[in-house]
Amino acid sequence: MTDTADRTEAFEELLAVTGDDAGAVIHSVADNADAIFTWDYGKGERRQLDRLYEKAKTSQWNATTDLDWSAEVDPQKVAIELTARDHRAIFIQRLRDLPGSPVSGWTDAQFDEFSRESFAWRLAQFMHGEQGALLCTAKIVETVPWIDAKYYAATQVVDEARHVEVFSRYLNEKVGIEYPVNHHLQALLDDIIDDSRWDITYLGMQIMVEGLALAAFGTMHHMTEEPLLKTLLRYVMSDEARHVAFGVLSLQEVYAEMDAAEIRERQEFAFEAALRMRDRFLQQEVWERLGVDVKAMVAALLAMPPEENLFQQMLFAKIVPNCKKLGLLDAGDGWLRQKFTEIGIIQFEDGVSTDEEYGALDEVARDRAAAVS
């Protein structure tokens, strides 16, 4: 296949809006991994994982009682507020004045509708991603051979159920708009669950998906002033930081024992996951719902100058330093470093890895201490 044909096929894939089972309530994925028992119950043999487990036990929160669901929320106001601070949305707004653009001539009312739909779409993808994390972490409980990791992963299963609950409730009670799972997110989740290697479940979910989610939640938390959403995101981020740290702490040990060929497979998987997550934020479903030419809009977004697409770049602020901590950036011939450089995210490599900062992100403990004092 020629380079031109490859690029055409890749672009056509970006246009995918929903999967083959769109509209179905149930989606099944084969889980090709063995469930592993361990008879070594020596708690604390992996001290950092044990410390993380103890932290998780004292940092649980109740989605029903620890958030003020009685708060009145104006979803249109929240959406417009977020859009006003989003570089990509500002770029789209400028496209209104460009003759021949997919949104040429949009009125303010149409742009406000886009803001509302975009807000709902983001929350919906957060929710779907959290269900993916719920299933992947349950798989880690089954497949990881260490008791300390099984203990911690079990607490994460509870965390993920809580996250699905809060995003679903906020969407249903405060926003009132639904979106199906994005095609690219679903494909990535399917591949993570389908793979028989337990460390790939870790890499795909704990490092890549959860790492991006941590950055995305942080960005929305910074942008919004809506009290319920702000608190919800603070608490979810507290959990997510532990989850990403779990991946870093576990995979450091595993990757230290792998040969060059095995590491290269992990590098390639990480890069493919990065591309899929980048492409998922093109909001194909939103454009289709608004009657905009999806192909033309995707092309316009792909042509967006990198300096104006800070939101997308910031999504990788946690992933890159964690990949560096795991040795994936420079392993072998530095293949992953080169690829991350090509897609414009290597500048985040010197950020703090999440295993070093999760304690400082414990907003639940901070609020409880403030309530006592």
C-alpha positions in Angstrom: 0.0 0.0 0.0 1.3 3.5 -0.9 1.9 6.2 1.6 -1.0 8.2 0.1 -3.2 5.2 0.4 -2.1 4.7 4.0 -2.9 8.3 4.8 -6.3 8.1 3.1 -7.2 4.9 5.1 -6.0 6.5 8.4 -8.1 9.6 7.7 -11.2 7.5 6.8 -10.8 5.7 10.1 -10.8 9.1 11.9 -14.3 9.7 10.5 -15.7 6.7 12.4 -18.5 7.9 14.6 -19.9 4.7 16.3 -19.2 1.0 16.4 -21.0 -1.8 14.7 -23.3 -2.3 17.7 -24.4 1.3 18.0 -27.6 1.5 19.9 -27.1 -1.8 21.7 -27.2 -1.9 25.5 -24.7 -4.7 25.8 -21.2 -4.9 24.2 -19.2 -8.1 24.7 -15.4 -8.5 24.5 -13.5 -11.7 24.8 -11.2 -11.8 27.8 -8.3 -14.0 26.7 -6.4 -14.2 30.0 -6.1 -16.9 32.7 -7.4 -16.1 36.2 -4.4 -16.5 38.5 -4.5 -17.7 42.1 -1.5 -17.0 44.4 -0.9 -18.9 47.6 1.7 -16.4 48.7 -0.3 -14.2 51.1 2.7 -12.2 52.4 1.2 -8.7 52.6 3.7 -5.9 52.3 6.3 -7.8 50.3 6.0 -5.0 47.8 6.1 -2.1 50.2 5.1 0.7 47.8 2.0 -1.2 46.6 1.2 -2.0 50.2 1.5 1.7 51.1 -0.8 2.6 48.2 -3.3 0.0 49.4 -3.4 1.5 52.9 -3.8 4.9 51.4 -6.8 3.7 49.3 -8.5 2.3 52.3 -8.5 5.6 54.1 -9.4 7.7 51.1 -12.8 6.2 50.1 -15.7 8.6 49.7 -19.4 8.1 49.2 -20.8 9.5 45.9 -24.3 9.8 47.5 -23.4 11.6 50.7 -20.1 13.4 50.1 -21.4 15.5 47.1 -24.2 18.1 47.2 -26.6 16.7 44.6 -29.2 19.3 45.7 -27.2 22.0 44.0 -28.9 23.8 41.1 -26.8 23.5 37.9 -27.3 25.5 34.7 -25.7 23.2 32.1 -25.8 25.9 29.4 -23.9 28.3 31.6 -21.4 25.7 32.6 -20.9 24.7 28.9 -20.4 28.3 27.7 -18.0 28.9 30.6 -15.8 25.9 29.6 -16.0 26.8 25.9 -14.7 30.3 26.5 -11.5 28.9 28.0 -11.0 26.1 25.5 -8.4 26.9 22.8 -10.0 24.4 20.4 -13.4 25.9 20.9 -11.9 29.4 20.3 -10.4 28.1 17.1 -13.8 26.7 16.0 -15.4 30.0 16.8 -13.0 31.7 14.4 -13.9 29.2 11.7 -17.4 30.7 11.7 -16.0 33.8 9.9 -14.1 31.8 7.4 -16.0 31.4 4.1 -16.3 27.7 3.1 -15.5 26.3 6.6 -17.8 23.6 7.9 -19.3 26.0 10.4 -19.2 29.1 8.3 -22.0 31.5 9.2 -23.0 29.8 12.5 -25.0 32.1 14.7 -24.3 32.6 18.4 -27.2 30.3 19.2 -25.7 27.5 17.1 -22.3 28.0 18.8 -24.0 27.9 22.2 -25.7 24.6 21.1 -22.2 23.3 20.2 -20.9 24.3 23.6 -23.7 22.4 25.4 -23.3 19.3 23.2 -19.5 19.3 23.5 -19.8 19.5 27.3 -22.2 16.6 27.4 -20.0 14.6 25.0 -16.9 15.1 27.2 -18.7 14.0 30.3 -20.2 11.0 28.5 -16.7 9.9 27.3 -15.4 10.3 30.9 -18.3 8.0 32.0 -17.7 5.3 29.3 -13.9 5.4 30.0 -14.6 4.8 33.7 -16.6 1.8 32.9 -13.7 0.6 30.8 -11.5 1.1 33.8 -13.9 -0.8 36.0 -13.7 -3.9 33.7 -9.9 -3.6 33.2 -9.2 -3.3 36.9 -11.4 -6.3 37.6 -9.2 -8.2 35.1 -6.1 -7.0 36.9 -7.4 -8.5 40.1 -7.8 -11.8 38.3 -4.5 -11.8 36.3 -1.8 -10.1 38.3 0.3 -12.7 40.3 1.1 -10.6 43.3 -1.1 -10.4 46.4 -0.3 -6.8 47.1 -1.4 -5.9 43.6 -4.6 -7.9 43.9 -5.4 -6.1 47.2 -4.9 -2.7 45.7 -6.7 -3.4 42.4 -9.7 -4.5 44.4 -9.9 -1.1 46.0 -9.7 0.5 42.5 -12.6 -1.6 41.3 -14.7 0.2 44.0 -13.3 3.5 42.9 -14.2 3.0 39.3 -17.7 1.9 40.1 -18.1 5.2 42.1 -16.7 7.2 39.1 -19.2 5.6 36.7 -21.9 6.4 39.2 -21.1 10.1 39.7 -20.6 10.9 36.0 -23.8 9.0 35.1 -25.8 10.9 37.8 -24.4 14.3 36.8 -25.2 13.7 33.2 -28.7 12.4 33.9 -29.7 14.9 36.6 -27.8 18.0 35.7 -27.1 17.9 31.9 -29.8 15.8 30.3 -27.9 14.9 27.2 -26.5 11.4 26.3 -23.8 10.3 23.9 -22.6 6.8 23.1 -19.1 5.7 23.6 -16.7 7.1 21.0 -15.5 4.6 18.4 -11.8 5.2 19.1 -12.2 4.9 22.8 -14.2 1.7 22.5 -11.6 0.2 20.1 -8.8 0.9 22.6 -10.8 -0.5 25.6 -11.6 -3.6 23.6 -7.9 -4.2 22.7 -6.9 -3.7 26.3 -9.4 -6.2 27.6 -8.8 -8.7 24.7 -5.1 -8.9 25.2 -3.9 -12.0 27.2 -0.9 -10.2 28.8 -1.7 -8.8 32.2 1.0 -6.1 31.9 -0.7 -4.8 28.8 -3.9 -4.3 30.8 -1.8 -2.2 33.2 -0.1 -0.2 30.5 -3.2 0.4 28.5 -5.5 1.3 31.4 -3.3 2.5 34.3 -0.7 4.4 32.3 -2.4 5.5 29.1 -6.2 5.8 29.6 -6.1 6.8 33.3 -3.1 9.1 32.7 -5.0 10.9 30.0 -8.1 11.0 32.2 -6.2 12.5 35.1 -5.0 15.3 32.8 -8.5 15.8 31.3 -10.2 16.0 34.7 -7.6 18.5 35.8 -8.2 20.7 32.8 -11.9 20.7 33.3 -11.6 21.3 37.0 -9.4 24.3 36.3 -11.8 25.7 33.7 -15.1 25.3 35.5 -16.6 27.3 38.5 -19.6 25.1 38.9 -19.3 23.9 42.6 -20.8 20.4 42.2 -18.7 19.5 39.1 -15.6 21.1 40.7 -15.9 19.0 43.8 -16.8 15.8 41.9 -13.7 16.3 39.7 -11.4 17.0 42.7 -12.5 13.7 44.3 -12.2 11.7 41.1 -8.8 13.1 40.5 -7.7 12.0 44.0 -8.6 8.4 43.1 -7.1 8.6 39.6 -3.7 9.7 40.9 -3.5 6.5 42.9 -4.6 4.4 39.9 -1.9 5.8 37.7 0.7 5.4 40.5 -0.4 1.8 40.8 0.6 1.3 37.1 3.9 3.0 37.4 4.9 1.1 40.6 3.9 -2.3 39.2 5.3 -2.0 35.7 8.7 -0.7 36.8 9.3 -4.1 38.3 8.0 -6.0 35.3 9.8 -4.0 32.6 13.1 -4.4 34.4 13.0 -8.1 33.5 11.9 -7.8 29.9 14.1 -8.2 26.8 14.4 -5.6 24.0 11.8 -7.2 21.8 9.2 -7.3 24.6 9.9 -3.7 25.5 9.5 -2.6 21.8 6.1 -4.2 21.8 5.1 -2.1 24.8 6.5 1.0 23.2 4.4 0.4 20.1 1.3 -0.3 22.1 1.7 2.9 24.1 2.1 5.0 20.9 -0.9 3.4 19.3 -2.9 4.1 22.4 -1.7 7.7 22.4 -2.9 8.2 18.8 -6.3 6.6 19.5 -6.8 8.9 22.5 -5.7 11.9 20.5 -8.2 11.1 17.8 -11.0 10.5 20.2 -11.1 14.2 21.1 -12.1 15.2 17.6 -15.8 14.9 18.8 -17.0 13.2 15.6 -20.3 12.4 17.3 -21.0 16.0 18.1 -20.5 17.2 14.6 -22.8 14.5 13.3 -25.5 15.4 15.7 -25.3 19.1 14.8 -25.5 18.3 11.1 -22.0 19.4 10.3 -19.9 17.7 7.6 -17.8 15.3 9.8 -15.2 14.8 7.1 -14.6 18.5 6.6 -14.7 19.3 10.3 -12.1 16.6 11.1 -9.9 17.9 8.4 -10.1 21.4 9.7 -9.3 20.3 13.3 -6.3 18.2 12.1 -5.0 21.4 10.4 -5.3 23.4 13.6 -1.9 25.0 14.4 -0.2 23.1 17.3 0.2 26.3 19.4 -3.6 26.7 19.3 -4.3 23.2 20.4 -3.0 23.3 23.9 -5.9 21.4 25.4 -5.1 18.3 23.3 -1.4 18.6 24.1 -2.0 19.0 27.8 -3.9 15.7 27.9 -0.5 13.9 27.6 1.1 15.9 30.5 0.8 12.8 32.8 1.4 10.1 30.2 4.8 11.2 29.0 6.7 11.5 32.3 5.2 8.2 33.4 6.4 6.5 30.3 9.8 8.0 30.9 9.8 6.7 34.5 9.1 3.2 33.1 12.0 3.5 30.8 9.9 3.3 27.7 10.9 6.6 26.2 14.5 5.8 25.6 14.6 2.0 25.6 16.3 0.4 22.6 16.9 3.1 19.9 14.6 5.7 21.6 11.7 4.8 19.3 9.0 6.1 21.6 10.8 9.3 22.2 10.9 9.9 18.5 7.2 9.2 18.1 6.2 11.4 21.0 8.3 14.1 19.5 6.6 13.7 16.1 3.1 14.2 17.6 4.2 17.2 19.7 4.0 15.9 23.3 7.6 15.2 24.3 7.9 18.5 26.1 6.1 16.9 29.1 8.8 14.3 29.7 10.3 16.2 32.7 7.0 16.5 34.6 6.6 14.7 37.9 5.7 11.0 37.6 2.4 10.2 39.3 3.9 7.7 41.7 5.7 10.6 43.3 2.7 13.0 43.6 -0.4 10.9 44.4 -0.2 11.7 48.1 -0.3 15.5 47.4 -3.4 15.0 45.3 -5.5 13.5 48.1 -8.4 16.1 48.1 -10.6 13.8 50.1 -8.1 13.7 53.0 -7.7 17.5 52.7 -11.4 18.2 53.0 -11.8 15.9 56.0 -8.9 17.5 57.8 -10.4 21.0 57.1 -13.8 19.9 58.4 -12.2 18.8 61.7 -10.1 21.9 62.3 
